[in-house]
Amino acid sequence: MGAGYPAPVKTRKTMNRIFTTIALILGCLCLPATGRQRETINDNWYFFQGDAPGAEQVNWQKINLPHCWNATDSYQTQDYYRGSGWYRKVITLPERYRGQQIYLRFDGASLRADVYINGKYIGNHKGGYTAFSFDVTEYLHTDRPNVLAVRVDNSEQDIPPLSADFTFFGGIYRDVWLMGVEEVHFDMDNMASPGIFIETLQVSGEAATVRVHGAVTNRSTRERQVVFTREIRDTEKT
C-alpha cells in the first residue's frame, strides 16, 4: 500500500488462510491506480509571537517546524507566555500535484489553530493533541505562489484539558503535510485519518481473520468504476 496507508498486516508464514472483509461506502464508483502522494512542508516558515496588526507590519522570525514558542520561558518562569502566534509560509504547488485534490494535514498545533490561504479563511481546529486536515483544492493557485497563514493560540480556553500538572505549550509542534489524491479516493475527511482501516478480528497460530474497511469519495462530475486491490504480506513481505 502507498504512503498514507497503514502498514501491511503482519502474518505468520504458517497461516494457511486469511479471510478479508471489505466494506466500502460508495457514493460513486471508481478508484484510480495512481494513489496518493504526500510530503512535509516543515521548512522555511516565518513566525510572529502575538497578534499581527498586518502581515507586512511586523518583524517575522524565520523558523522550521516543528516549533514551540515556550521552548525557553516555560523552564524559566511559571508565568510562561500563553497567547497567540502567527505562522506564514509561501507554497508553490509542485507540478505533480496539478489536477489532484489537495489537502493540508497538521499532526498537531496547540491549542487552537485557524488556517488561512491567500487571505481566505479555511477553518479551525480545537485541541492540541490530535491531527487535523483541510481540503484546500479550491483555495490554491496553480500558476503562482500561495501564502499559507496559521494563527495558533494556547491561551486559557474552553478546550480540554482545562487544567493539568504540565505546561500548555504553544505552537505548531508537529509535522505539516501537503497531500494530493485523485478525484476518486479513500475518504480524507474522516478526522485526518488515511481513510482506510484494518482490524484483526481473530488470530491464531494457523489462521487470521482481517477486516479492511473504508469510504470512497468521488469529487469528479461523473460516475466512475471501482477497481480495488489489496495485499496482505507476512513479516518477510512475501
Protein Blocks (a to p, Z undefined) as FASTA:
>chain_A
ZZhiacdddddfklcbdcdddddddfbgcddfkbpaddddfeopaddedjdfbfklcccd
dddddddfklmmmmmbmkbccddddddddddddfklgoiacddddfbdcfbdcddeehia
fbdcedjkbccdddfklmpcfkbccdddddddfbdcdddcfbdcbdcdedjfbdcddddd
dfbdcdfkgghiahiacddfbdcfkbccdddddddddfbfbdcddddddddddfkoZZ
